Amino acid sequence: MSILPSNSGSTPSTHAVAVSPSDSADLASVTKGVWVGGLGDLKVTMFGGETVVFTAVPAGTYLPIAVKRIWSTGTSASNIAALWE
């Protein structure tokens, strides 16, 4: 797992990857943010360890959150991308 990136917002993300939500695997890197392309709920495990569901995230939303997992169960949002430095 990568070191927590800066979430200051002053530096742009330099990497992005499409995410296939998983109930068993963490992301390869902790995110700087998450892009939600399609409306829905987004269940994540934050870098700090909390698991939370962001409900009814609108299509085309960038969430500046540091997460280590995006869950399949509890996620109905689509076209999700993880961004990091």
Summary of the structure (lengths in Angstrom):
residues: 85
radius of gyration: 11.5
end to end distance: 13.4
largest distance: 32.9
contacts: 237
relative contact order: 0.38
helix: 0%
strand: 45%
